[in-house]
Amino acid sequence: MPKKEKTKQEKSYLESVTDKTGEIAVHYGFVVIKPPQISNDDIHKSKQFKEFDRYEDSPEKVALTRWYMEERLDLEAQPQAFHYKKPLPGGLSKKKTNVETYGFEIMGSLKSTSEALLLRCALAVLEEHGYTNLFIDINSIGDRESIARFERELGSYFRKHSGTIPAKIKQEFKKDHHLMLSDERPETQDFRKNTPQPIGSLSENSRIHFKEVLECVETFDTAYKIKSSILSNKLFATNTIFEIIKPKDVSKTDAQTDENSGELLAYGYRYNHLAKKIGSKREIPTVGVTIFVKKNPKMLKKVLVKNIKKPKFYLVQLGSSAKLKALQVVELLRKQKIPVYHSITKDKITGQLSGAEYMKATHVLIIGQKEAIENTIVVRNITNREQETVSLNELGEYLKKLVKTKNK
């Protein structure tokens, strides 16, 4: 792509000003963008999803996917990770609240680490905003095969057992079988005892994907449970759905509240099938998260994106255990205000090292299976190839000394 054309394309979506949440996003590898406007056509196309639009955000997802296709971001290195303020302009909701809403999207990746990265980033944002004792509810509806199998099982169960519930409730469940999973009325208690669960219908590939996501979540030091009643839009969504909750026993803020679980602070889901549903010739694997936080003057302080410190280090991981450890390292360095590039959603070493050269990093931080087990990391100088193995407990101070030495 010619340089002028590429610069013009970059200017069409990059944002120059953000806030402290955006600064966290940049640390995690997200590009801050000015979100696309929701067009009338986006609203029209999203109507086909309205019946199962649990989070009422399908117009936004349609707009983001359409924008990604129009900008031809599929021609750039994948995946693409974006951060933006919500709601998107052009939406139907006009009410003002005391809540700031943020969006994060990873587009072009099927990897389970995309969900993990979004979750880890969302937890970091919420913690910086002062939220503690957080809890993750998580579920998976799987791929097309899994969804079709689950629908058949739900339908069969309904036909066999619907005679045990009142006629009014029977009509509700007949219209949307998924309501059977979230209903908590006493009249349905016996009916719901053996209702099929989504994870019981997962295909082998979907089961592996969900297992990998859970393995990452287990490293976050945040309580979680698999909750079968949280479901995404079955018409275009796939695989993982999650919600980050502040339990009821913690004092409430103005954010959205889920009567059953506590206060809903964030939700996210994967929606690989949406692109083809709105006219693309191929699918665009995507996962996104929406975060709700009470307005905080300190966190709303303006930050020029160009002034955010550029990383001198590039984190490289080799193997599944190393990938899990890499997520911890990114957060560890963020807390110590040490920026780092990474490619956690990539597996091949060549692609990661190429990224380090392209971003002009001075050192690569390498975690393999051995380092993951020993809680260490290899710090390698890109110029002279000298390297040293450093304990993760000492990594922050070691890197700060490297930066000071380089600046002398």
N, C-alpha and C positions, 0 to 999 in steps of 0.2 A: 504494500500500500504506500503511495507517495506520502512524503512527510507532511505536506500542507493538508492533504486530505485527512490524514490520521489526526493531526492537531485539531482540525475542524470537528471531527467526530468526537474527540475527547471533550472539547468545549461544549458539545451539545448535551453532555450528561454529567460532567463533573461539577461538584459544588465547591465554592471557595471558602465558605464560612460554615462552621459547625458549632457544637457545644461540647461539654465534657463527655457526654455519652458518645458523641462522634469520635472523640479522641480515643476512647476505649475501643470503639469499632475499628479504627485505623490500626491500633496495636494488634488486633486479631486478624488483620489482613483484609478488611472490608474497605471498599472505595466509597467515599461519601458522594451521593448523587442528589441532584435536584429531581424529585420524583416526577414521572410523567403525569399529565392530566388525564383524568378519566373522561373519555369521549362519550357522546351519545351512542355511538356504535358499540363501545365497550359495555355500556349499560344494557343495550339491546341483546348482545351476545350472552351476557351473564344471566339473563332471565331463564335460560334453559336449566340453570343450576339452582334456581331459587328454592325449590321444594326441599332440598337437603343442605341448604346454606346455613349450617349450624352457627358459624361465626359472623355471618352477614358481611363477608369480605370478598365474595366472588367478583364484583366489579373491579376491585383493586387488583386481584390476581390476574384478571383478564387484561387490564391496562398494562401491568408490568410485563406480562408475557408478550403482548403485542409490541410494546416498546423495545424489548430485547430483540425481537425479530426485525423490526424496522431499522434499528441501529446496526444490524448485522453483527451483533456481539458474538454470535456463534463462530465467526471467523477469527476471533481473538483466542489467545491461550485459554483453555478451560481448566477448572471452572472459573466463573466470574462471581465475585462476592460484593454485594452492595448494601449500603446503609442509607436510610432516608427518614425524614420526619413524616408522620401520618397525622391526619388523614390526607390522602392524595387529593389535589385540587380537582374540582369537577364532580365530586361525590355528592350523593343526595343528602347526607347528614350535615346539618348546619349548626347543631347545638354546641355551645361553648361549655367546657368543663374545667375543673381544677386539676385535670390530668394531662400529662404529656404522653403522647403515643409515638413509639418508634418502630420502624420496620427493618428487618435484616433478611436478605435473600441470598442463597447460593444457587446459581443457575449453571447447568451444564455438568452436573456430577451425580452419579448413581451411588457414590460411596457412602457407607454408613457413617464415616467420619464427618460428613457434612452435617448430619443431625447432631453429632457429638460436639462439633465446633460451635454450632448455633446455640446449643444448650449451655455450653461452658461460657460463651460470650454473654448470653442473656443473664446467667447467674452473676457474672462479674458486674454487669450494669446495675442489676437490682441491689447487689451488695454495696456498690458505690453510692447508691441512692439511700442507703440506710436500712434496707430490708434485711431481716435476719430470720433464722429458723424456717427457711424455705423448704418446700416439699414438691416433689415432681410426681405427677400422675402421667403414666405413659401407656400406650397401646399400639397395636399394629393391625391394619386391615389387609395388608399384603398387596400382591400384584393382582392383575385381572383374574387370573386363575383362582386365587384365594378368595377374592370378592365374590365371584360367581358361585363358588362352592358354599361360602357362608350364606349367601342369599337363598340358595336352595335349602340349606339346613334350617334356616330361620322359617322359611315358608312351610316346610314340612312340619316343624314343631308347632307352628301356629294352627295349621289345619287339624292336627291331632288333639291339641289341648285348648283351643279357644272357647270350647263349650263351658269351661270352668270360670269364665270371667263375665262381668256384666256386658250387656249388648252395646252400650255407649263406648266402653273401653275397647271392646272387640272391633268396632268400626275405626277407632283411632289406630289401633295396631294393624288393621288390615290395610290402611292407607300408607302407613310407614312402619314396616316391621322393626326398624331400628329403635323405635320407642320402647319396645319390649325390654331393652337393655337398661334404659335409664329410668323407667317408671318405678316409683317407690310407694304407690298407694297400697293400703292394707288389703284391698280387694284382689290385688294381683300377686300377693306374696307367695302363695302356693304355686301359681302358674309360672312364676319366675325362677323357681328353684333349680330347674334343669335346662334353662334357656341356653342354646348354643352360644359359645364365646368366639369372637373373631380369631384369636390366636390358635384356636383349635382347628381352623380351616386353612392355616398358612401353608403355601407350597414350600418345597425344600429351599428354594432360593430366598423366599421371603422370611422363612424361619431363621436362616443363617444371617440375613441382613439385620433382623430384629435382635438376635443374639449378640451381634457385634455392637449394636447401639447400646444395649444394656451393659455390656462389658465396659464400655467407655463411661457410662453413667455411674457405675460402681466405683470409679476412681475419683469422683467429684466431692466426696465427703458430704453428700446431700441425700437425705432420705428420699426413697421413691417407692412406688408400688405400681404394678400393672393394673390398670382400671379399664375394664371392658366396656364401660358405658361412654367413654370419650371416643367420639367417632368424627372423622372428617367427611367432606362431601364425596359420597361414593361415586358421583358422576364424573369426577375428574381427578380425585386424590388417590394416593396409594401409600402403602407401607405405614411409616411412623406418624403418630399423633402424640403430642405431649402438652401438658399444662403445668405451669409453675404456680404454686399456691402458697399463700400465707395462711396457716391453720387458724381456725376460729378463736383459739385461746389467746392469739396475739391481737393487740389493739388495732382497730380498723383504720384505713385511710379512705380517701375519696375514690379509689380505683374500683373497677368492676368487682362485683361480689357474686360468688357462686354459693347458693344457699346450702348446698349439700356438703361442700368440701372446704369452704373458707373463702378467702379473697383471691380472685383470679388476677394474677400480676402479669402473666404471659401465656401465650399459646402458640403452637407451631405445628405444621404438618407438611408432608411431602405431597407434591401434585405433579407427577410426571406426565399425566395424560392430557393436561389442559391445552397445550399448544395445538395438538391435532384436533381437539374439539372446536377450536376457533379458527381453523383454516390452514395450519402449518402442515407441510408434507411429512414432517417427522416429529417425534416427541422431543421435548426439552426437559430433561430430568431436573427438577427444582425442589428446594425445600426452603421454607421461610418461617420467621417467627415475628410476632407482634408483642410489644412490651408496653405495659401501662404503669406509669409512675406519677406520684403526686408531684406537682410543680415545686421545684427547689431552685431558688435564685442562684445558689452556689453552682449547681450542675448546669444551669442555663447560661452561664457565662460564655460569651462568644470566643471561639477559637478559630484563628485562620488556619486552614488546612495546610497551606504551604509552610507554616511555621511549626507544624508538628515535627518533632525531631525524627530525622530519617535514620533507620536502623543501620548499624555497621555489621550486624551479625545475621547469619542465615541458618535456621534450624533444619537439620536433615534427619529423617528417621528411616530405619530399615527394619521392617518386621512388625507384626501385630503388637507385641509387648512394647516395642519402642514407640509405636504410634500413640498408645495409651499414655505412656510417660511424657511424650512430647506435649500433649494437652496440658499436663501439669506444669511443664517447664514454661510454656507461654504465659500462663497465669502467674507463676512465680516471678518471672521477669517483669510482667506488667506492674505487679505490686511494688517492685523495686525501681520502677520508672526506667527500665532498660528496654527500648524498642527492639524487636526482632522480626525479620522476615521468616516466613515458613511456607511449606507446601504440604500441610497435614493431610489434605485430600488426595495427594498423589502417592504412588507406591514406588515408582522406578527411581533409582538413584541418579541416573543420567539426567532426568528431567529436573530433579531437585538441584543438582549441581549447576546445571545450565541456568536455573533461576538465580542462584547465588551470584554467578558471573554477570548476568543481565542487570541485577539490582546493585552491582558494584559493592557487594559486601566485602569487608576486609578479612572476616573469619567465618568459617562454617562451624556450627555446633552439631556434632554427630552423635546420635543415639542409636545403637544397635541392640540386639537381644542381650548381649553381655552387659552393656552399660545399663540397660533397663533393670536387670536383675541386681546389679551392684550399686544402683543409685548414683551413677557417675555419668559424665559426658565428655566427649573428646572435643577439644577446642583446637581447630587447625587454621593456621595462617594461610590464606589463599595464595599470597605472593611467593613465600619461600617454602611452603608445605610443612613447616615445623608444627608439631602438635603436642598437646599435653592433655592428660586425663585429669579431670577435675571433679571433685565431689559436688553433687547438686546443692548441698548445704552451703558450699563456698562459692558457687557459681556467680552469684550477684557481685560479690566483692571482687572476684577475679576479673570479670568483664569490665567493671568500673575502672580498675587499674589499667587495663588494656586501653581503654578510651583515653585516660589521662596521659598515658605514655605516648599515644598516637598524636595527641594534641600539643605535646611539648615541642 
